[in-house]
Amino acid sequence: MFPKKGQIWTYRERARTLAFFWGLSFICMLIAGIYFVFTQSNWILVILALLGLGSVAMFFFSSEREHRDEP
């Protein structure tokens, strides 16, 4: 996932890495939100996690499309 030492990251690789780490954090937030839904009937964390996952997906797919022809 990470480039070798001395290589330059392309915009596409940077976007994939950022989307991966942001996606992991929002998935953890979603798991915590599901726990709070069942214990305290609190839906705000689930809603925020789903919005965050949607924005990460839009970021990932837009960067894949924009930087399609780079080396």
N, C-alpha and C positions, 0 to 999 in steps of 0.2 A: 504494500500500500504506500509506503514511503519511498521516495527516490533514493538511489545510491548516493554516496557522498560525492560531491562535485557536480551532480546533475542539477539542472534547473527545473523547477516545477512549472508545469503549464497551468493555465487558468482552469482547465478541466480537472486536473489532478487536485488542485487546491479546493475546488468546489466539491469534489467527491469526498475529500477528507473532512471538510467542514460539515457537509451534510451527514456524514457518518457519525461524527461526534455529537452534533446537535440532535440527530435522530436517537442516539442512545440516551441522551439526557431526557428527551421528551418521552421515550418509552419508560424510563424509570419513573418519571413524573406520572405517567398514565397508570403504572402499577400502584404507586402510592395513592393515586386518586381513587382507584377501584377499591382499595382497602378502606379509605375514608368514606366512600359511598356506603359500604356495607356496615361500617361501625358507627358512623355519625350522620349518615344521610346527607353528606356534603358533596355537591356535584361540581363545584367551581374548579377543582384541580383537574378533573376529567375533561371538562370543557376547554380549559386552557391547554392541556396536553394535546387534545385533538386539533385545536387551532394551530398549535406549534408544529405538530406533525404535518399538517396540511401546508403550512408555509415552508417547511423544510423540503417537502416534495416538490413544491412549485419552484423553489430555488434550485434544486438539483436538476429538474428537467429543463428549466430555462437555461441554465449554464451548459448543459449537454447540447442543447440546440444552438446556442450562440457560438460555441467554440468547437464546432464540428470539424472544421477544416484545418485546425492547427496541427503542427507536427507532433 
